[in-house]
Each structure stands twice: as structure tokens, then as C-alpha cells.
Amino acid sequence: MTAVQAEVRFADFHIHVGRAQGRPVKMAAAPSLTLAAIVDHARREKGLDMVTVIDAVCPPVLAELEAMAARGELEVLPGGGLRHAGGLVVIPGAELEVAGPAGGAAHFGAWFGSLEAVRDFADWLATVQTNPALSSQRVRADAFRLQQEVADRGGLFIVHHAFTPHKGMYGSCVRRMHEMLDPQRVDAVELGLSADTAMADCLSELADLTFLSNSDAHSLPKIAREYNALQLVSADLACVRDALSLPRRIAQSECGEAAGLNRVVANFGLHPALGKYHRACCPACGNIWPAQAPVCSCGAQRPVGGVLDRLWEIRDRVAPEHPPHRPPYVHQVPLEFVPGLGPRLRARLVAAFGSEMAVLHRADVSELAEVVGAELARRIDQARRGDVDFTSGAGGVYGKVALRQK
């Protein structure tokens, strides 16, 4: 009997659609972010194996997906998901906004295995949303009801950008998950661009949950600025579900730590300091808000929230405690952040090595130098090894990379 083999697949499970059928879907997303462009760019330019189109539930996007399936461009996988042109696997999903129990609002993700399940979920959403044709719309139901509706259709429920001050569950609504959700029906927690594993593992209640690092892309270049490496027997929703549930099964002693072929093996993401809401910021003077201070040095009394500052408020551990199942979080600087590496040279690198994943993970320095010269090759290598310093992002402005001098 041949042993079952698992392969490492790269996945970005949070990509928005800018337009579908000529209509806007995600208002803040680029019009060029169409379904056709997403599946091409994610596979050819970025080298991804799986993506979640998080606006699939919006009627114009769903209609385009159904048309692609009817033309034979999308193959329905027995384990759930849609394979595009024999390559990239697309998981159709939704991003929904829910009001917090005491104010604020949070975004959550729902992933489904089939277009039939998405269509049925969309029919329910039409009864609780004012404009279901647009992405990330408010649902007139609490998050417990939303979890039930997702589960009834065999979906996965994900907490989106959990710590951000705008639409993050911890960042905007509650201090503890049970105040807003049933923790047993949460399949994974997305960290967001301004947080990493070391920060999130200062909350003990997250120990038995899988962390994801996704791009939340609002334009084509932002796809895979954060992504995940998963060891999967098959690139389909069933194996992803199994991978996400492994920590909880370990905690319940259903399997040993080494058991389970399907698992998340690494999170790749920005250093949190690069995220545009990493630190709280003073809206009056523009400076970083003094750590845990009631007022700014300029006298202002209310900051624009920051992820790190919020975690200082709600954590129950001074230092992170990583459970044994937690995979490494690799701080990776996307090529667009490398000083001196503009769009033309990035395109040359992708053409030479096949994808951005190949540039970041497989090309050695000498090979890079043949394409962009020794100095830029050195900078790329520094960036992908994390040999850099950062200026923290805050108040909606991304942080910056500074290469260390040799």
C-alpha cells in the first residue's frame, strides 16, 4: 500500500474583489481587483496554491463564479473548493460585519466548500443585510447567530484581523472571545498586519486555536503580503478544515502532537511594526502615543488605537507562551518594501524565477544578483532574513524598513 503523502502549499485566505460584472464590490478595493485578475495574479505572479475569495457571497461575484464553473474553468473538488484551470484552488467565502455587544463592530470570515452553499448563505444574508451586493456589510444578527448559519452550511468561521482598532473583535469590541462568540465554533483567528504570534500568545484563551496570516488584499500587488504554509494531503477545504482543527484535537487528547498529516506549518507576515495600526497615534500632533499614558505629551486625550497598545490592555500574560503545536511565525518583508526595488525590477525577478514565492523562498543570492545586480540582491537577502530595522506604523500609515549597514 502506498503511504499517503502531504505537500506544503502556500495560501492567502483573505482576498477582496474590487469589481464584478462591472459593479463595485469592495468599495475601498482597486477596480482592477477582478476575479479573473485575482486567479491569474495569485498563481502566476505570487506562486500561491490556494486563495479564499472573501467576497464570493456578493451576488455579482457569485454570478461570475457560477459562470466560470459553467464554462468549465472551475472544477468542483470532492473535498470542497474550486480548482481553477487545473492549478489554483479557490475557496469561496464572505466577510461580514457584526455589532459588538457593548459598541464597536467586528469583521468575521465564512468559507464554504461549494457554490451551492454560498448561494444558500447569500439567500439568508439577503434577509439580514441592507445591501448584500457590497462586501463586509453589517448583519442584523449577533455573532452567535452568524456562527450557527455558517455551521448549518458546513462552513468554516474565522475571526478577521482580530486586534485591529477598526473592525477587529479584540481591537474594537471585547476583551474576551466568549463575550461575542462561541469559542468552540471558531475555526481560526486571523492575526492581521499589525500583530504576530508572539503578541497573540499573550492571550491564554487563544492557546488551542490556529493562527492565520492573510493579506486582506485590496489591490493585486497586496496579495500574499501575508500568507500561510500548510502541509496538506490535498488542496481542498476538507484538508484545510482538518489542519485548522489540529490544535483543538491535540488539546482534547484525540491525537498526539506529531499526528495529523494536515497542519499549518508556518505563518509568513509583515513584522508587526510595519502594520499601519501597530501603535496608537495622537491625531493632534501625529506622534506615537506614549505607552499606556492617559494623555499625549501635547495634551490630547484620545488616540487613534494601536494593536500593541490594545494588547497591553487585555493580555493576561506578560510574555507569550507558545503551545507546542504553534508553528513558527516568519517575519518577512515583501519585495515591495525593499528599498530601491521598484515595480520594473520586481517584474524582472518574477519573470526570471517564476513567482514571488520562488524569489522569497528558493532563489539564492548569486541567482538574484544575475537578475538585479549584487547590491539589490544583498538587500533582498537582508530583507528575507529579517536583518532589518523598522519604524513603527501608526494612525493608518505603514511602518518603514531600514536596512542595517554592513
N, C-alpha and C positions, 0 to 999 in steps of 0.2 A: 504493500500500500504506500502511495506517495504521501509524504508528510505535507500538511498544509503550510504554505509559506505566506508570510506577511511582507509587504513592501512599505517603504517610507513614502508618504505622499505629502505634498505641500498644499495647504488650504487656507483661503481667506473667506471666512463665513459671514461677512457683512459688507456687501457692495450695493449701493443705491443705483437707481435708474433715474436719469435726468429727464428723458422724454420717451414716450411710447405712442405710436400711432399719431405722431405729430403734436402730442399734447404734453404739457409739463406734468411730471410725476413727483419728484422731489424738488421742491421749489429752490432750495439752496444748491442743487447739483448742476453741473455743467450740462448744457443741451447736447453736447457730443457724447454723453454717457448713455448710449442706447444699448439695447440687448445685443445687437449684432456687434457693436464695438466692444462690449464687455467680454463676450466669449472669445473674440479674436485676440484682444489685448491681454487678457488674463493668461491665455495659453501660449500665444506666440511670443509676446514681449516679456511677460513676467515669469513664465515657466510654471504656472500653478497647475495642480491636478484636480482641485475641487474649489468651487465657489458657492456661496449662498447669495442668490439674487433676492435681497431682502424686501423688495417692493413687488414681488410676484403676485401678491394678493390684490393689487390695484387693478381694476378692470382693464385699462388699456394694456398693461404689461401682461396680464393673464391671457388676453386675446392674442397677443403676439406670440407668447409661448405655445398656446394651443395651435396656432397656425404653423409654427415651426415643427411641432410634433406631427401635424397632419401631412406636412411635406416630407417627413422622414428625416429631418435634420436633428431631431432629438429622439434618442432611443430610451424607452422606459426600462429601467433596471428592476429586476425582480426584488432586490433588496431595498428599493426606494431611491429616487433620484433620476436624473435625466442625463444621458451621455450625449454630448454634442459632437457630431461628426467623428465619432469613434475615439474621441480624446477627452476633453474637459468634462467633468461631471458637474452638473448644475443642480443644486438643491433649491427648490422654490420656497420662499418664505415671506414673512411680514414683519414690519416694525410697527408697534402700537404704543400709543401714549395713554397712561393711566394716571388719574389724580392721586396724590398721596393722601393718607388718612388724616393728616393734620396740615395740609398745604403742600405746595410744590407739585411736581409731576415727574414721572419716570418713563423711560422707554424700555420696552421688552421685545424680544425676538421670538418668532414662532417659525419652525422649519417643518416641512411636510414632505412625504415620500412620493406623492403623486399630484398631478394637476386636478384630479377629481377631488382630492381632499382640500386643495387650495380653493377650488370653486365652491365647495360646500362651506368652507370657513368664510369666504368672501360673502356668501349669501347671508350668513349670520351677522357679519360686520355691517352689512347694509342696514340692519335694524338698530344698530347702536352707534353709528358714526354719521356725522353730518355730510361729509364729503369723502367717501371711500376711494374716489379716484386719485386722491393725493396720498403721498407717503406719510407715515408717522402721525396719523390723525388721532385725536382724543377719542377714547372708547367710553361710552356711557355705561360703564360697569366697573366693579372693582377688580383688582388684580387676581383675587381668588376665583372669580367667575371666569376671567380670561384664561387662567391656568386650566380650568375644567374644560372649556371649549376646545383648547388646543389638545388636551389629552383625549377627548372624545373622538378626535380625528387622527389619532396616532402620531401627533406631532411632538417635537421637542421644544422645550421652553427655556429661553436663555435670558439672563439679566444683561441688558446692554449697558456699556460704558458705566459701570456700577458706581464710580466715585466722582464723576464729573459734576460740577455745580449746576450745569444746565441739563436737566432731564436724566440725571443719574439717581438710582434708588437711594444709595447711601449719601450721595452728594447733595441731593435736593429734598429728600422725603423723610427717611427714617434712620435711626441709629442701629437697628437690628432687623434682620430679614423677616422674622416672624410677624413683625408689626404690619407688614404689607403683603406677604406671600406665604404659601405653604412651602417650607424649605424642601420637603420630600418630593415636590413636583418641580423643582428647579434642576435642570439638566446640566447647566454650566453657567459660569459667571465670566462675562467679558470684562477685562480689566480697564480698557480704554487707553488712550495715548499718553496720559499723564501719570499712569500707575504701572507697577510691575509686581512680580510675585513677592519680592521682599516687603513691599508695602502692604499688599493684601493679606499676607500671612501674619500680620499683626492683629487680625481679627480671628479669634479662635473658632467662631462658628462656621468659617469657610474651609476648615481643615478637610472635610470629606467631600468637597466639590472640586470639579475640574475647572481650571482657569483657561480662558481662551484669549488670544491676542489677535484682533482683527483690525482691518484698515478703516472701517466706516467710510469707505471711499465716496467722495462727492465729485470726483473727476477721474479720468483714466489714469493719469500719472500717479495718483494716490493709491491705486490698487496695490495690495501687498506691501504697503509701507509697514504694516504689521501682519504677521501670518503665523501659521502653526505647522509643525511637522507631526504627522500621525503615522504610526505603524498600523497598517490595515491589511486584512486578508483580501478585502475587496473594497474598491472605492464606491461605496454606496451608503445610504442613510442607516441601514441596519448595522453595519460595522462601525460607523461613527457613533451611533447610539451606544453600542457596546463599549467603545473606547471612553466615552464621556462618563459612563456609569461605573467604570472600574474602581475609582477611589471609594465610592459608597459600598460596593460589593466587598472590597478589602476590609473596610471598617466593620462590615457585618459578618466578617469571617466566612464569606462564601468562597473565597479563593485566597491563595497566598499572594504575596506581593509580586512574585515572579510570574504568576499565572495570568492568562489573558493575552492572546496574540494582538488584539486590537487595543491601542492605547495612544494617548498624546505623548510624544517623546521629547518635544521641545516647543517652547514659545519664542518667537523672534519678534522683537519690537523695538521701538524707539527707546533710548534712555529716557526715563520719565521727565527729566529736566527739559527735554526738547518739546514736550507737550505744551500746548498753548494755555492750559489751565493748571499747570503743575503747582504753582504758588499763588497764594492770594495776592491781589494787587490793589493799590489805592487808586480809585478813579479820579481823585483830585490832583495828586502830584505824579501819578504814574509809576511810583516806586513799589518794590516788593513790600507787602505788608509786614511789619515787624512780627516775628514769630510769637504767636499766642498772646499778642498785645490787644487790649481793648480799643485803643485808638492808634491812628497813624502818627508819626512824628510831625506831620503837617497839621494835625488837628482833626482830620477827617475821622468819622466814626463808623463807617460801614464799607468793608472791602468788596471787591469782586472776588468771589470764592475761589479757593485753590484746593486741588486734590490732596496735596500733602498736608495742608493746614486742617482740612476736614478729618483726615485720618488721625491726626494728633488728638482731635476732639473725641473720636468714637472708638479708638482702638482699646483692646483690653490686654494687650501685650506691649511692653516697651520695645522689645526686639522681636523680629519674626521667628516663628518656629515652623520649619517646613516639615510636613508629614513625609514619610518615606516614599509615597507614590508621586510626590510633586516633581515634575520634570524640570530641567534647567530652563531658566529664562535668559535668552541670549540678547544682550543689548546690541542692537545692530543699527548702524547709521545707513539709511537708504542712500542710493547713489546720488539722488538729487541734493542731498545735504553736503556732499563732499565739495569743499572749496575748489573752484576752478573747473569743475566737471559739468559743463553746460549740456543742453539738450542734444547738440550735434555730436559731441563726443560720447554721450550715453548711448545714442542710437548706433554709433560705430561699434561700441562694445557689445551691444545686444546682437548686432549683425555678425560679429566675429565669433561669439560664444553661444549664440542660440537663444539666450534668455537672460533676464536679470538674475534669476536663481543661479544660473551657471557662473555668472560673474562673481556673485557673492559667495558661492559655496565650492566651486570646483576649479576655477582658473587660478594658476599660481602667478606670482609677481612677475616672473620673466615673460609669461604669456601676455599679461596685461601690458607690460612695457612695450611689447611689439606693436600694440594697437594704439596706445595713447602716450607713450613715452615713459621714461623712468620716473620722473618726478610725480606725475599723476598716478602712476602705478603704485608708488610708495604711499601716496595719500589714500588711495583706495584701500590698500592693505592696512594702513593705520586705522582707518575708519571701521573696517570689518573686524579688526582685532580689539576694538574698543580703546585704542591708545590715543584718546582724545579728551579734551576738557569741554565743559558745557556752560553756557549762560542760560539760566532757567527761564522757561516761558511763563507768562502770566497775563491775565486780563485779555485773553484772546489773541496774543502774539506768540508765535512759536519761539522756542529757545534757539540758540545758535551753537554750532560746532566750532571749536578751536583746536587745530592740530597741534600736538606737542612737538616742540622743536628738538631735533636730534643733534 
